[in-house]
Amino acid sequence: MKDIADIRADFPILKREVYNKPLVYFDNGATTQKPQCVLDAVDEVYKSYNGNIHRGVHFLSDMSSEAYEQSREKVRSFINASKSQEIVFTSGTTGSINGIAFSFGESYINKGDEIILSRLEHHANIVPWQMMCERKGAVLRVIPINDKGEIILEEYYKLLSSKTKLVSVTQASNALGTILPLREIIAAAHSANVPVLVDGAQGIQHGIVDVNAMDVDFYVFSGHKIYGPNGIGVLYGKEKWLAELGPFQGGGDMVDKVTFEKTTYNELPFKFEAGTMNYPAAIGLAKALDYVSDIGREDIASREKELLSYATDRLADIKDLRIFGTSDHKISTISFHLKNIHQYDTGMILDKMGIAVRTGTHCAQPVMDRYGIDGTVRASLCFYNTKEEIDFLVKGIEKVKSMFA
């Protein structure tokens, strides 16, 4: 793995100051910062070969189209999908889940059918299914969690039935950091002939994702979570599902032939890519995946595990600080609360020290309800963070405590 100083030098924003203090960025669960190579890749599109993809016969369009399709192949290779036709570009994780919730719901869901989610889900993997259930008369079933923030597998097995039509779960909790036992979840669902969607927004950047080895039916993630641009996401779907599902948006490029009487649709994956896609961001995403691969995904996972262990030990020593999410299987995310101090106050004081953390419910209100709290402070770390930054966070927390003593 590259030296940490060299890695940090790849990210221009890490050099800046906030309130005359060096930036300490611990909000990577919300969005990651971008290496210079990604910024350069997007800039190069607009400076050198910007042209609408798939529609033109001119030089710039050809260049953009080729780069866009090469990006699709980069994504396919990165997650080990079988075919590039199984890779659909979307606006992000939320867009991907909404798309499947609509198309799958229209094709397969009837009144009384059931969808299984977990208590750990982000709102983006709850609300689209609620909307679908309201539209189709279906029912949501929820896997409960224990005090450590882990799903209770035995209760999940009980929820599976002949009424179950889909299981949709996160790979890792954005609020607690808990990594879900996907192998067991997927195997049990498939034994009941139920497909599985995995929300990989908090998993894609923390380790190696192999959709073939997972045997997952749908896998979704956002580019900005893995050091890529905003406004681009990926929907992976097994070819058999994508071929059967109808499109969730209509417009240009997703059609084969259009008349006022009937429209036929384009082949995969273009059937699901209506209108002008965000091709500069897709090209930037491919560069981000190259960057992560060059650093080494196993090395990244190892470093983040080390940072998580160090941060957990340091924060656990702070009196009147409670960590929520204490599973042995976590991504490098720590959610905590200081006794008698509101999380927003903690976050605002840390901000004045140059420390960026997340406060609130983290778009996971059911998780907060489970613990009877109205939010936490969340520090989400990644491989460009340092132990010195963690030490500074601890110092900042002690300052918060002293101010409210």
DOLOSE-714072 format. One record per residue (C-alpha): residue number from 1; residue in one letter; z, y, x. Coordinates in steps of 0.05 Angstrom, whole numbers, plus 5000, padded with zeros to 4 digits. Layout:
 seq type   pz   py   px
 NUM    a    Z    Y    X
...
//
This chain:
 seq type   pz   py   px
   1    m 5000 5000 5000
   2    k 4985 5070 5024
   3    d 5042 5112 5051
   4    i 5078 5149 4995
   5    a 5063 5217 5026
   6    d 4988 5200 5026
   7    i 4992 5176 4954
   8    r 5027 5240 4931
   9    a 4975 5281 4968
  10    d 4922 5249 4923
  11    f 4953 5284 4862
  12    p 4944 5360 4867
  13    i 4993 5376 4811
  14    l 5051 5344 4850
  15    k 5047 5401 4900
  16    r 5063 5455 4849
  17    e 5130 5488 4834
  18    v 5164 5498 4766
  19    y 5213 5556 4760
  20    n 5209 5562 4836
  21    k 5231 5490 4843
  22    p 5189 5431 4867
  23    l 5160 5393 4808
  24    v 5194 5326 4794
  25    y 5150 5292 4743
  26    f 5186 5237 4703
  27    d 5143 5239 4640
  28    n 5092 5187 4660
  29    g 5102 5148 4595
  30    a 5072 5208 4558
  31    t 5015 5220 4606
  32    t 5003 5207 4679
  33    q 4977 5257 4729
  34    k 4907 5252 4757
  35    p 4885 5239 4828
  36    q 4834 5285 4859
  37    c 4780 5231 4857
  38    v 4784 5229 4781
  39    l 4781 5305 4775
  40    d 4721 5305 4822
  41    a 4686 5250 4782
  42    v 4691 5289 4716
  43    d 4671 5354 4750
  44    e 4611 5320 4781
  45    v 4585 5298 4713
  46    y 4583 5370 4687
  47    k 4557 5399 4752
  48    s 4503 5348 4770
  49    y 4479 5303 4714
  50    n 4506 5323 4646
  51    g 4460 5296 4592
  52    n 4474 5263 4525
  53    i 4477 5188 4532
  54    h 4430 5136 4502
  55    r 4388 5188 4466
  56    g 4343 5220 4517
  57    v 4286 5197 4561
  58    h 4297 5251 4612
  59    f 4328 5244 4681
  60    l 4398 5272 4665
  61    s 4406 5230 4603
  62    d 4386 5168 4642
  63    m 4437 5184 4696
  64    s 4493 5196 4647
  65    s 4476 5134 4607
  66    e 4475 5091 4669
  67    a 4542 5119 4693
  68    y 4573 5109 4624
  69    e 4551 5036 4620
  70    q 4575 5024 4692
  71    s 4642 5051 4669
  72    r 4643 5000 4613
  73    e 4631 4945 4664
  74    k 4688 4972 4707
  75    v 4735 4967 4647
  76    r 4710 4896 4632
  77    s 4725 4874 4703
  78    f 4792 4910 4706
  79    i 4820 4873 4645
  80    n 4778 4810 4657
  81    a 4741 4810 4591
  82    s 4685 4760 4586
  83    k 4629 4808 4566
  84    s 4617 4883 4569
  85    q 4599 4878 4494
  86    e 4673 4866 4482
  87    i 4691 4935 4510
  88    v 4688 4993 4460
  89    f 4703 5064 4482
  90    t 4746 5104 4433
  91    s 4787 5168 4435
  92    g 4850 5131 4456
  93    t 4901 5079 4436
  94    t 4914 5113 4369
  95    g 4840 5116 4353
  96    s 4831 5043 4372
  97    i 4888 5019 4327
  98    n 4865 5062 4269
  99    g 4796 5034 4276
 100    i 4818 4962 4274
 101    a 4868 4975 4218
 102    f 4811 5002 4176
 103    s 4757 4950 4194
 104    f 4803 4890 4195
 105    g 4836 4913 4131
 106    e 4770 4921 4094
 107    s 4745 4853 4117
 108    y 4806 4808 4114
 109    i 4865 4838 4078
 110    n 4880 4826 4004
 111    k 4939 4842 3959
 112    g 5002 4806 3981
 113    d 4977 4792 4052
 114    e 5025 4807 4109
 115    i 5020 4843 4176
 116    i 5075 4830 4229
 117    l 5098 4887 4274
 118    s 5159 4893 4318
 119    r 5217 4943 4313
 120    l 5196 4970 4381
 121    e 5129 4999 4359
 122    h 5104 5069 4372
 123    h 5086 5106 4308
 124    a 5012 5095 4327
 125    n 5022 5021 4316
 126    i 5060 5030 4251
 127    v 5028 5085 4209
 128    p 4956 5059 4210
 129    w 4981 4992 4184
 130    q 5023 5026 4131
 131    m 4962 5064 4108
 132    m 4922 5000 4106
 133    c 4977 4964 4067
 134    e 4980 5021 4016
 135    r 4905 5017 4009
 136    k 4900 4941 4003
 137    g 4967 4923 3971
 138    a 4991 4886 4033
 139    v 5061 4882 4063
 140    l 5090 4898 4132
 141    r 5139 4849 4163
 142    v 5181 4872 4222
 143    i 5209 4831 4280
 144    p 5281 4855 4293
 145    i 5310 4871 4361
 146    n 5378 4856 4393
 147    d 5426 4905 4425
 148    k 5389 4900 4492
 149    g 5325 4923 4459
 150    e 5290 4855 4460
 151    i 5254 4825 4401
 152    i 5288 4764 4370
 153    l 5235 4710 4378
 154    e 5269 4663 4329
 155    e 5263 4715 4274
 156    y 5190 4726 4292
 157    y 5175 4652 4283
 158    k 5208 4655 4214
 159    l 5163 4713 4194
 160    l 5098 4675 4208
 161    s 5071 4644 4144
 162    s 5007 4629 4106
 163    k 5009 4702 4083
 164    t 5006 4729 4154
 165    k 4937 4757 4171
 166    l 4951 4795 4235
 167    v 5005 4807 4287
 168    s 5004 4875 4321
 169    v 5055 4889 4377
 170    t 5064 4933 4437
 171    q 5060 4905 4507
 172    a 5120 4947 4528
 173    s 5164 4995 4489
 174    n 5150 5068 4504
 175    a 5221 5085 4481
 176    l 5261 5032 4517
 177    g 5215 5002 4569
 178    t 5224 4931 4543
 179    i 5167 4884 4560
 180    l 5151 4837 4502
 181    p 5142 4762 4511
 182    l 5068 4764 4494
 183    r 5053 4693 4515
 184    e 5101 4665 4463
 185    i 5081 4716 4410
 186    i 5007 4701 4418
 187    a 5015 4626 4422
 188    a 5056 4623 4359
 189    a 5008 4667 4321
 190    h 4947 4627 4343
 191    s 4981 4562 4323
 192    a 4982 4592 4253
 193    n 4909 4616 4260
 194    v 4931 4688 4262
 195    p 4898 4739 4308
 196    v 4939 4786 4352
 197    l 4929 4859 4372
 198    v 4967 4884 4432
 199    d 4980 4959 4443
 200    g 4974 4965 4518
 201    a 4986 5039 4523
 202    q 5051 5026 4562
 203    g 5027 4963 4597
 204    i 4959 4978 4627
 205    q 4986 5021 4684
 206    h 5045 4978 4704
 207    g 5014 4912 4722
 208    i 4954 4866 4719
 209    v 4923 4857 4650
 210    d 4880 4796 4639
 211    v 4857 4791 4567
 212    n 4827 4723 4577
 213    a 4891 4694 4606
 214    m 4931 4727 4550
 215    d 4882 4699 4499
 216    v 4893 4763 4460
 217    d 4844 4780 4403
 218    f 4848 4856 4410
 219    y 4876 4898 4467
 220    v 4878 4974 4466
 221    f 4897 5028 4515
 222    s 4887 5101 4533
 223    g 4855 5129 4596
 224    h 4906 5184 4606
 225    k 4962 5132 4612
 226    i 4929 5102 4674
 227    y 4913 5165 4714
 228    g 4848 5177 4678
 229    p 4824 5235 4633
 230    n 4849 5250 4564
 231    g 4806 5236 4503
 232    i 4782 5167 4524
 233    g 4809 5099 4505
 234    v 4789 5027 4503
 235    l 4786 4976 4448
 236    y 4776 4906 4473
 237    g 4760 4854 4421
 238    k 4738 4782 4426
 239    e 4664 4780 4411
 240    k 4673 4736 4349
 241    w 4718 4788 4317
 242    l 4677 4849 4335
 243    a 4614 4815 4310
 244    e 4646 4801 4242
 245    l 4681 4868 4232
 246    g 4646 4927 4201
 247    p 4644 4994 4237
 248    f 4700 5044 4225
 249    q 4658 5106 4235
 250    g 4587 5123 4216
 251    g 4537 5168 4250
 252    g 4488 5170 4307
 253    d 4480 5115 4359
 254    m 4517 5062 4318
 255    v 4457 5050 4273
 256    d 4396 5006 4277
 257    k 4356 5032 4218
 258    v 4375 5084 4166
 259    t 4345 5094 4097
 260    f 4377 5125 4036
 261    e 4379 5056 4006
 262    k 4411 5019 4064
 263    t 4434 5025 4136
 264    t 4435 4969 4187
 265    y 4479 4974 4248
 266    n 4468 4972 4323
 267    e 4488 4913 4367
 268    l 4555 4907 4402
 269    p 4589 4948 4427
 270    f 4549 5007 4401
 271    k 4564 4989 4329
 272    f 4633 5019 4340
 273    e 4613 5081 4380
 274    a 4589 5133 4330
 275    g 4566 5201 4353
 276    t 4567 5229 4423
 277    m 4621 5192 4460
 278    n 4664 5226 4513
 279    y 4622 5200 4570
 280    p 4650 5246 4624
 281    a 4719 5220 4609
 282    a 4694 5148 4609
 283    i 4665 5160 4678
 284    g 4731 5191 4700
 285    l 4768 5131 4672
 286    a 4726 5084 4714
 287    k 4743 5124 4776
 288    a 4817 5120 4757
 289    l 4812 5044 4752
 290    d 4779 5042 4820
 291    y 4835 5084 4848
 292    v 4889 5039 4819
 293    s 4852 4977 4845
 294    d 4847 5008 4915
 295    i 4922 5023 4917
 296    g 4934 4951 4893
 297    r 4961 4933 4825
 298    e 5011 4883 4852
 299    d 5036 4935 4902
 300    i 5043 4986 4846
 301    a 5083 4938 4803
 302    s 5128 4921 4862
 303    r 5141 4993 4879
 304    e 5156 5012 4806
 305    k 5204 4953 4800
 306    e 5241 4979 4862
 307    l 5244 5049 4833
 308    l 5269 5024 4766
 309    s 5324 4984 4799
 310    y 5346 5043 4841
 311    a 5345 5092 4783
 312    t 5382 5044 4737
 313    d 5437 5034 4788
 314    r 5443 5109 4801
 315    l 5445 5128 4728
 316    a 5492 5072 4709
 317    d 5544 5102 4756
 318    i 5545 5167 4717
 319    k 5606 5172 4671
 320    d 5591 5181 4597
 321    l 5518 5163 4605
 322    r 5491 5106 4563
 323    i 5425 5072 4577
 324    f 5387 5046 4517
 325    g 5342 4986 4531
 326    t 5376 4939 4580
 327    s 5329 4880 4580
 328    d 5318 4845 4646
 329    h 5243 4852 4633
 330    k 5224 4926 4633
 331    i 5171 4974 4656
 332    s 5197 5033 4698
 333    t 5225 5072 4639
 334    i 5298 5091 4627
 335    s 5322 5121 4562
 336    f 5392 5150 4563
 337    h 5441 5194 4526
 338    l 5499 5237 4551
 339    k 5561 5234 4509
 340    n 5570 5296 4465
 341    i 5508 5330 4494
 342    h 5444 5335 4454
 343    q 5383 5306 4488
 344    y 5344 5371 4479
 345    d 5398 5410 4516
 346    t 5396 5359 4572
 347    g 5320 5363 4575
 348    m 5318 5439 4575
 349    i 5368 5445 4632
 350    l 5333 5393 4673
 351    d 5268 5430 4661
 352    k 5297 5493 4692
 353    m 5310 5451 4753
 354    g 5237 5431 4756
 355    i 5250 5361 4728
 356    a 5202 5339 4672
 357    v 5232 5286 4626
 358    r 5218 5269 4553
 359    t 5268 5282 4498
 360    g 5271 5263 4424
 361    t 5250 5200 4387
 362    h 5189 5186 4430
 363    c 5147 5173 4368
 364    a 5191 5112 4356
 365    q 5239 5132 4302
 366    p 5254 5060 4279
 367    v 5280 5045 4349
 368    m 5327 5104 4345
 369    d 5349 5083 4275
 370    r 5367 5014 4303
 371    y 5418 5046 4349
 372    g 5441 5100 4300
 373    i 5419 5157 4345
 374    d 5371 5215 4336
 375    g 5338 5210 4404
 376    t 5346 5200 4479
 377    v 5326 5230 4545
 378    r 5271 5188 4576
 379    a 5253 5185 4649
 380    s 5189 5145 4659
 381    l 5172 5132 4731
 382    c 5108 5111 4766
 383    f 5088 5093 4837
 384    y 5080 5165 4861
 385    n 5153 5180 4846
 386    t 5206 5174 4900
 387    k 5279 5155 4908
 388    e 5293 5226 4930
 389    e 5267 5251 4863
 390    i 5314 5201 4828
 391    d 5372 5228 4869
 392    f 5352 5298 4846
 393    l 5352 5275 4774
 394    v 5422 5248 4782
 395    k 5444 5315 4811
 396    g 5411 5349 4752
 397    i 5448 5305 4702
 398    e 5514 5321 4736
 399    k 5498 5395 4730
 400    v 5484 5386 4655
 401    k 5551 5352 4647
 402    s 5588 5407 4685
 403    m 5555 5460 4642
 404    f 5580 5426 4578
 405    a 5648 5406 4605
//
